[in-house]
Amino acid sequence: LPTNIASVTVARVLVDGVICYAPFNLLLEGDIIQLAFGDKAPANAQYCNQNGELNTQIPASLSKGQLLKPATFNIDANSLQTESRATRGQFYFKLLETPLVDTLQAILHSKRPDSVIYHQLHIITLTLTTRVVWFVLGAGFIINVLRYTFTATSPEKRSQQAIEFFFNLPLYAVLPLLPLSLPFICLVARSFGNAQIICLHEALQISNEDFKDEENIDDFDAAPPPTKEVQTDYRAIWHAFVAQIFNKPLRPAPAGVGGLSHFSTGLLSRTTNLVESLASATVICAIDREGTVSMPFPTIDSLFFLQDGKPIVLDLKEEPTANFGLRFEDKDWKSYMGSLKPLGLSLLLSTSCAAPRRLTRVRTENHRKPNVFCIDGRVKPARQTCLCRVGREIGFQDSVVDNFSSVTAVHWYSPKIESLLNGSNGSNDYHFEVPSSNSQIFLDVSTGACQLFSDGNVELIVESCVDYWNGSELELMTDAVEKKIFEFYQNAVYNDMQVIAYSYRPIPTSNSTRNLTTKTAAYVERNASFELYSSNNQEEDELLRSEVAGSLRWKNKSSRIASIIDSPLYQDTLEPEAYLREVLRCQTFLGMAALFYEPKQNISNVIEDLKLAGIRFVYFSEAPERESKAYAERLGLEIDWNSCIILSSSDGSPGYLELHDMKAQLPRGIENIRGHISNVDDVPLRVSLFAESSPPSVLEMIKIFQENGEVVCCIGSSLNETNAESFATADLSVAIDPFVALKAKRSENDPLAPLVLGAGVTTSPCALRFYFDTSVYSLTQLIRESRTLVANAQQGFSFHFGCQMSLSGIMLLSYVFMLPPVLSGYQILWFLWVIIPFQSMCFLFTPHDSAVMTTMPGKFKNNDHLKDRWRSTRYYVTRFAVPSCGSILVFALSLWHFSESDSNLRKVFGWFGEISWMQLSDSELSSLLFSQQVLMFYFVLTVVIASGTFLSRTRTVLELPPWRNRVWVFVSIAKFVFFFHFFFVN
């Protein structure tokens, strides 16, 4: 398990005397966990022994998220050395609380803001019900009072029409404005949108097709992101749609229906406003690196070695088409073969990838080493990266390892460095590491000689070397050479790289060598001055060391002590463990490898595409500013002046590195961000990089984004337990599996592994979850589909509101012209429940606009998005004036036509009905009913025609013919069929 990467929070827990791995959120109060230096505490814990008894002599304790360091024990160096030897660097702690309790409380108490669409509909509905409705009701009442006064001349007619004028007609004018069908339309639109996104998300993950750009796209023009042609099963969409409608978990689809195994436990797609939040997202916050936006383990960047006293750096680059997946960028790299050969051999021997019995295939992708020691402390992830591909690229074949037989291994470390003993500041956590190295002794089968190959911490390796290999011979390790080595090392660290040093030494043949076996593997501890402990016979040791003090393999430097085994006087008197300590002295420096976290494929292009779509990509880094900028540059983020804000407090860390170059004052610390925005400027809302971030500061920054009108989409690791609260707070959260192993564990028949269960708890607030190998372009395609669905839904809602206003306007105009009731109550309800809703819902199936991913989303702070509502009102009045006025004209002419032959228009306008509208004759009733049916046919026709021009807000009818929406064609035809049925029933 990759337990040493930051995006995976896994602990070693003692269960029935056996060490098991479990995610943080599956641990319980009272569990005994095993921590090494550099591990984080999953919860408040107290130092104890293996049986769970608290250590009263060393009352060390850790709070949740705190790093275990030598300074944690608050004891002197000698006592710490004794304690570390007794536990082999593994310290037991007893949990004082259950981590899952805090996680669940944080999730349940988090509140997401309302979606933009919900806010828009709420404001529009509120405006209709609190202003427009009362205005129409008052206007209708006043008009009908005047009509009643002038037309009801006889007492009989006055009494008959009083209820009609004062109650029925004003209500008929208001009835179309009531949001009777709006909740149903909203439910259908949201459920269909969520179902479409869910099925597309699953189809994108299982499809093997490549993402392709649209045709006729110029490489130099701004273009939308590439998409993948996938077919979503309509039955699967229907299956998901029904589950969304009834708010039920999405079960596995029936046989023959597109599988949705990833969502078999259900999703929070309704409560998280999946489709609305994706469409309205303005900020995407990446809160993890390893396995999410980058590969889970570092990959090789360059090799460093010395030749003729000069440093040589050869860059390597990942190349999928190369034989071994990478290549040297320098075309003359083979001229350094003399220095590369020892390095290549060391790289192949330090892994089991080339072992004949384990070799199943030649791996060309970046992968892990299976035999990495991690006993005394948490090692850098680069130490777990297998570099066998580099050895093969240098020219070694796998058969070379057949000539070497592994004898034993030595792991050596130094936890007593002053910087580790005194460093308790959280700002140093990113670079914290207990210096350690691995050494292996191999027997050369062809010669019978033994050789030592070491790799590990640069400081340990360099201090153990007395010379270096220059490609042809050995040269002394001088201070000048050391300076060149550490210059490369420091520059690599500043560029957010991890460095591994390599060394070698031949071992003189002796009985001690022959007696070594794999059972004599030792763990050797070095003190603060990097000196190895010798045997008890100090006088004999000094005599033996003096014999080799003037030899080529020894120079007079206090930090390096000659090895006894190199002396001709050595008589095989050392015990195996003491002999191994001596073997580690006087090594030869071979070189170094710099490794870095490579962004996932196409991540830089995706960031550019998101920028084109008006979405800002924000990366939260736990590293200091310099290292954060180095990694951000690889992502493609801007790293110029004023491009990075430090979220940690000003205590203990150096702060901004380029104060003299700043063009603006930048805040320091999350506690100062809000004040800076309100009093200085909004730079914190515009930068894309935040350094020295912690989970609480990330959470607070997400809230600040939301307070300022941003719609935040949060992406992070599914196995990082600290992400749960941020997932629950962001408008939308997307979890990404940090490695491929989780993908194979999702079948229905397999029992839930602890990792899968822990990931399920962490990702419970997430609406989407991606596999590790899912292309990042899948997110942009989901955003494109969401924007299309939301834009279509907005057009549908706009059309629905326009039809409501048109119906209400028809009723008011009929009152003004003193016409009899142009529509009765049940006819209005027929429009509100059948004609208009179904015509509005067919907007959801409008084909997507090619420019949808080049449209800037607006920031919807407060009600700013409604500042142009008067302009919109004028637009709707103009757009629906013709259908409204035309309906009145059609009704009047129809009523005049169907009335008696001697009737005139005066009888139609104000004097229809001999007694009253409550007591019509058969001929009058027939004329009125037929006139209403003609008006309804005309209104249905205008609704269909208007909807055809309403399908897109930005495209004309010529650019988007209505018949391209097949559902619109079907619904339009069906509406006429339903109308004629309704006509004959009437």
Secondary structure as the mmCIF struct_conf table of DSSP 4:
data_model
#
loop_
_struct_conf.conf_type_id
_struct_conf.id
_struct_conf.beg_label_comp_id
_struct_conf.beg_label_asym_id
_struct_conf.beg_label_seq_id
_struct_conf.end_label_comp_id
_struct_conf.end_label_asym_id
_struct_conf.end_label_seq_id
TURN_TY1_P TURN_TY1_P1 THR A 3 ASN A 4
BEND BEND1 ILE A 5 ILE A 5
TURN_TY1_P TURN_TY1_P2 ALA A 6 SER A 7
STRN STRN1 VAL A 10 VAL A 15
TURN_TY1_P TURN_TY1_P3 ASP A 16 GLY A 17
STRN STRN2 VAL A 18 PRO A 23
HELX_RH_3T_P HELX_RH_3T_P1 PHE A 24 LEU A 26
TURN_TY1_P TURN_TY1_P4 GLU A 29 GLY A 30
STRN STRN3 ILE A 32 LEU A 35
STRN STRN4 PHE A 37 PHE A 37
TURN_TY1_P TURN_TY1_P5 GLY A 38 GLY A 38
HELX_LH_PP_P HELX_LH_PP_P1 ASP A 39 ASP A 39
STRN STRN5 LYS A 40 LYS A 40
HELX_LH_PP_P HELX_LH_PP_P2 ALA A 41 ALA A 41
BEND BEND2 PRO A 42 ALA A 43
STRN STRN6 ALA A 45 CYS A 48
TURN_TY1_P TURN_TY1_P6 GLN A 50 ASN A 51
BEND BEND3 GLY A 52 GLY A 52
STRN STRN7 LEU A 54 LEU A 54
BEND BEND4 THR A 56 ILE A 58
STRN STRN8 SER A 61 LEU A 62
TURN_TY1_P TURN_TY1_P7 LYS A 64 GLY A 65
HELX_LH_PP_P HELX_LH_PP_P3 GLN A 66 GLN A 66
STRN STRN9 LEU A 67 LEU A 67
HELX_LH_PP_P HELX_LH_PP_P4 LEU A 68 LEU A 68
HELX_RH_3T_P HELX_RH_3T_P2 PRO A 70 PHE A 73
HELX_RH_AL_P HELX_RH_AL_P1 ALA A 77 THR A 87
TURN_TY1_P TURN_TY1_P8 ARG A 88 GLY A 89
STRN STRN10 PHE A 91 LEU A 95
BEND BEND5 LEU A 96 GLU A 97
HELX_RH_AL_P HELX_RH_AL_P2 PRO A 99 HIS A 109
HELX_LH_PP_P HELX_LH_PP_P5 ARG A 112 SER A 115
HELX_RH_AL_P HELX_RH_AL_P3 VAL A 116 THR A 127
HELX_RH_PI_P HELX_RH_PI_P1 LEU A 128 VAL A 132
HELX_RH_AL_P HELX_RH_AL_P4 VAL A 133 THR A 151
BEND BEND6 SER A 154 SER A 154
HELX_RH_AL_P HELX_RH_AL_P5 PRO A 155 ILE A 163
HELX_RH_PI_P HELX_RH_PI_P2 GLU A 164 ASN A 168
HELX_RH_AL_P HELX_RH_AL_P6 LEU A 169 VAL A 174
HELX_RH_3T_P HELX_RH_3T_P3 LEU A 175 LEU A 177
BEND BEND7 LEU A 178 LEU A 178
BEND BEND8 LEU A 180 SER A 181
HELX_RH_AL_P HELX_RH_AL_P7 LEU A 182 ILE A 206
HELX_LH_PP_P HELX_LH_PP_P6 GLU A 209 PHE A 211
STRN STRN11 LYS A 212 LYS A 212
HELX_LH_PP_P HELX_LH_PP_P7 ASP A 213 GLU A 214
TURN_TY1_P TURN_TY1_P9 GLU A 215 ASN A 216
TURN_TY1_P TURN_TY1_P10 ASP A 219 PHE A 220
BEND BEND9 ASP A 221 ASP A 221
HELX_LH_PP_P HELX_LH_PP_P8 PRO A 224 PRO A 226
STRN STRN12 THR A 227 THR A 227
HELX_RH_AL_P HELX_RH_AL_P8 TYR A 234 ILE A 245
TURN_TY1_P TURN_TY1_P11 PHE A 246 ASN A 247
HELX_LH_PP_P HELX_LH_PP_P9 ARG A 251 PRO A 254
TURN_TY1_P TURN_TY1_P12 ALA A 255 GLY A 256
BEND BEND10 VAL A 257 VAL A 257
HELX_LH_PP_P HELX_LH_PP_P10 GLY A 258 GLY A 259
HELX_RH_3T_P HELX_RH_3T_P4 SER A 261 PHE A 263
TURN_TY1_P TURN_TY1_P13 SER A 264 THR A 265
TURN_TY1_P TURN_TY1_P14 SER A 269 ASN A 273
HELX_RH_AL_P HELX_RH_AL_P9 LEU A 274 SER A 280
STRN STRN13 VAL A 283 ALA A 286
STRN STRN14 GLU A 290 GLU A 290
TURN_TY1_P TURN_TY1_P15 GLY A 291 VAL A 293
STRN STRN15 SER A 294 SER A 294
BEND BEND11 PRO A 296 PHE A 297
STRN STRN16 THR A 299 GLN A 307
TURN_TY1_P TURN_TY1_P16 ASP A 308 GLY A 309
STRN STRN17 LYS A 310 GLU A 318
TURN_TY1_P TURN_TY1_P17 PRO A 320 THR A 321
BEND BEND12 ALA A 322 ALA A 322
TURN_TY1_P TURN_TY1_P18 ASN A 323 PHE A 324
BEND BEND13 GLY A 325 GLY A 325
STRN STRN18 LEU A 326 PHE A 328
BEND BEND14 GLU A 329 GLU A 329
TURN_TY1_P TURN_TY1_P19 LYS A 331 ASP A 332
HELX_RH_3T_P HELX_RH_3T_P5 TRP A 333 TYR A 336
HELX_RH_AL_P HELX_RH_AL_P10 MET A 337 LEU A 349
TURN_TY1_P TURN_TY1_P20 SER A 350 SER A 350
BEND BEND15 THR A 351 SER A 352
TURN_TY1_P TURN_TY1_P21 CYS A 353 ALA A 354
TURN_TY1_P TURN_TY1_P22 PRO A 356 ARG A 358
BEND BEND16 THR A 360 ARG A 361
BEND BEND17 GLU A 365 GLU A 365
STRN STRN19 ARG A 368 ARG A 368
BEND BEND18 PRO A 370 PRO A 370
BEND BEND19 ILE A 375 ASP A 376
STRN STRN20 GLY A 377 GLY A 377
HELX_LH_PP_P HELX_LH_PP_P11 ARG A 378 LYS A 380
HELX_RH_3T_P HELX_RH_3T_P6 PRO A 381 GLN A 384
STRN STRN21 THR A 385 THR A 385
HELX_RH_AL_P HELX_RH_AL_P11 CYS A 388 ILE A 394
TURN_TY1_P TURN_TY1_P23 GLY A 395 GLY A 395
HELX_RH_3T_P HELX_RH_3T_P7 ASP A 398 ASN A 403
STRN STRN22 PHE A 404 TYR A 413
TURN_TY1_P TURN_TY1_P24 PRO A 415 LYS A 416
HELX_RH_AL_P HELX_RH_AL_P12 GLU A 418 ASN A 422
HELX_RH_3T_P HELX_RH_3T_P8 GLY A 426 ASN A 428
BEND BEND20 ASP A 429 ASP A 429
TURN_TY1_P TURN_TY1_P25 TYR A 430 HIS A 431
STRN STRN23 SER A 436 ASP A 444
TURN_TY1_P TURN_TY1_P26 VAL A 445 THR A 447
STRN STRN24 CYS A 450 GLY A 456
HELX_RH_AL_P HELX_RH_AL_P13 VAL A 458 GLU A 463
TURN_TY1_P TURN_TY1_P27 SER A 464 SER A 464
STRN STRN25 CYS A 465 TRP A 469
BEND BEND21 GLY A 471 GLU A 473
STRN STRN26 LEU A 474 LEU A 476
HELX_RH_AL_P HELX_RH_AL_P14 ASP A 479 TYR A 494
TURN_TY1_P TURN_TY1_P28 ASN A 495 ASP A 496
STRN STRN27 MET A 497 ILE A 507
HELX_RH_AL_P HELX_RH_AL_P15 ASN A 511 ARG A 514
TURN_TY1_P TURN_TY1_P29 ASN A 515 ASN A 515
HELX_RH_3T_P HELX_RH_3T_P9 THR A 518 THR A 520
STRN STRN28 ALA A 522 GLU A 525
TURN_TY1_P TURN_TY1_P30 ALA A 528 SER A 529
HELX_LH_PP_P HELX_LH_PP_P12 GLU A 531 TYR A 533
BEND BEND22 ASN A 536 ASN A 536
HELX_RH_AL_P HELX_RH_AL_P16 GLN A 538 GLU A 547
TURN_TY1_P TURN_TY1_P31 VAL A 548 GLY A 550
BEND BEND23 SER A 551 SER A 551
TURN_TY1_P TURN_TY1_P32 LEU A 552 ARG A 553
TURN_TY1_P TURN_TY1_P33 SER A 558 SER A 559
HELX_RH_3T_P HELX_RH_3T_P10 ILE A 564 ASP A 566
BEND BEND24 SER A 567 SER A 567
TURN_TY1_P TURN_TY1_P34 PRO A 568 LEU A 569
BEND BEND25 ASP A 572 ASP A 572
BEND BEND26 LEU A 574 LEU A 574
HELX_RH_AL_P HELX_RH_AL_P17 PRO A 576 VAL A 583
TURN_TY1_P TURN_TY1_P35 LEU A 584 LEU A 584
BEND BEND27 ARG A 585 CYS A 586
STRN STRN29 GLN A 587 PHE A 596
HELX_LH_PP_P HELX_LH_PP_P13 GLU A 598 GLU A 598
STRN STRN30 PRO A 599 PRO A 599
HELX_LH_PP_P HELX_LH_PP_P14 LYS A 600 LYS A 600
TURN_TY1_P TURN_TY1_P36 GLN A 601 ASN A 602
HELX_RH_AL_P HELX_RH_AL_P18 ILE A 603 LEU A 612
TURN_TY1_P TURN_TY1_P37 ALA A 613 GLY A 614
STRN STRN31 ARG A 616 PHE A 620
BEND BEND28 GLU A 622 ALA A 623
HELX_RH_AL_P HELX_RH_AL_P19 GLU A 625 LEU A 635
TURN_TY1_P TURN_TY1_P38 GLY A 636 GLY A 636
BEND BEND29 ASP A 640 ASP A 640
TURN_TY1_P TURN_TY1_P39 TRP A 641 ASN A 642
STRN STRN32 CYS A 644 ILE A 646
BEND BEND30 SER A 648 SER A 648
BEND BEND31 SER A 650 SER A 653
BEND BEND32 LEU A 657 LEU A 657
HELX_RH_3T_P HELX_RH_3T_P11 LEU A 659 ASP A 661
BEND BEND33 LYS A 663 ALA A 664
BEND BEND34 GLY A 669 GLY A 669
HELX_RH_3T_P HELX_RH_3T_P12 ILE A 670 ASN A 672
HELX_RH_AL_P HELX_RH_AL_P20 ILE A 673 ASN A 679
TURN_TY1_P TURN_TY1_P40 VAL A 680 VAL A 680
BEND BEND35 ASP A 682 ASP A 682
HELX_RH_3T_P HELX_RH_3T_P13 VAL A 683 LEU A 685
TURN_TY1_P TURN_TY1_P41 ARG A 686 ARG A 686
BEND BEND36 SER A 688 SER A 688
STRN STRN33 LEU A 689 ALA A 691
BEND BEND37 GLU A 692 GLU A 692
HELX_RH_AL_P HELX_RH_AL_P21 PRO A 695 GLU A 707
TURN_TY1_P TURN_TY1_P42 ASN A 708 GLY A 709
STRN STRN34 VAL A 712 SER A 717
TURN_TY1_P TURN_TY1_P43 SER A 718 LEU A 719
HELX_RH_3T_P HELX_RH_3T_P14 GLU A 721 ASN A 723
HELX_RH_AL_P HELX_RH_AL_P22 ALA A 724 THR A 729
BEND BEND38 ALA A 730 ASP A 731
STRN STRN35 LEU A 732 ILE A 736
BEND BEND39 PRO A 738 PHE A 739
HELX_RH_3T_P HELX_RH_3T_P15 VAL A 740 LYS A 745
BEND BEND40 GLU A 748 ASP A 750
HELX_LH_PP_P HELX_LH_PP_P15 PRO A 751 ALA A 753
HELX_RH_AL_P HELX_RH_AL_P23 PRO A 754 THR A 762
TURN_TY1_P TURN_TY1_P44 THR A 763 PRO A 765
BEND BEND41 ALA A 767 ALA A 767
STRN STRN36 LEU A 768 PHE A 770
TURN_TY1_P TURN_TY1_P45 PHE A 772 ASP A 773
BEND BEND42 THR A 774 THR A 774
TURN_TY1_P TURN_TY1_P46 VAL A 776 VAL A 776
HELX_RH_AL_P HELX_RH_AL_P24 TYR A 777 VAL A 816
TURN_TY1_P TURN_TY1_P47 PHE A 817 MET A 818
BEND BEND43 VAL A 822 LEU A 823
HELX_RH_AL_P HELX_RH_AL_P25 GLY A 825 TRP A 830
HELX_RH_PI_P HELX_RH_PI_P3 PHE A 831 ILE A 835
HELX_RH_AL_P HELX_RH_AL_P26 ILE A 836 MET A 841
HELX_RH_3T_P HELX_RH_3T_P16 CYS A 842 PHE A 845
HELX_LH_PP_P HELX_LH_PP_P16 THR A 846 ASP A 849
TURN_TY1_P TURN_TY1_P48 SER A 850 ALA A 851
HELX_RH_3T_P HELX_RH_3T_P17 VAL A 852 THR A 854
BEND BEND44 THR A 855 THR A 855
HELX_LH_PP_P HELX_LH_PP_P17 MET A 856 LYS A 859
TURN_TY1_P TURN_TY1_P49 ASN A 862 ASN A 863
HELX_RH_3T_P HELX_RH_3T_P18 ASP A 864 LEU A 866
TURN_TY1_P TURN_TY1_P50 LYS A 867 ASP A 868
HELX_RH_AL_P HELX_RH_AL_P27 ARG A 869 PHE A 898
BEND BEND45 SER A 899 SER A 899
TURN_TY1_P TURN_TY1_P51 SER A 901 ASP A 902
HELX_RH_AL_P HELX_RH_AL_P28 LEU A 905 VAL A 908
TURN_TY1_P TURN_TY1_P52 PHE A 909 GLY A 910
BEND BEND46 GLY A 913 ILE A 915
STRN STRN37 SER A 916 SER A 916
TURN_TY1_P TURN_TY1_P53 TRP A 917 MET A 918
STRN STRN38 GLN A 919 GLN A 919
HELX_RH_AL_P HELX_RH_AL_P29 ASP A 922 PHE A 950
BEND BEND47 LEU A 951 LEU A 951
BEND BEND48 ARG A 953 ARG A 955
TURN_TY1_P TURN_TY1_P54 VAL A 957 GLU A 959
BEND BEND49 LEU A 960 LEU A 960
HELX_RH_3T_P HELX_RH_3T_P19 PRO A 962 ARG A 964
BEND BEND50 ASN A 965 ASN A 965
HELX_RH_AL_P HELX_RH_AL_P30 ARG A 966 VAL A 985
#
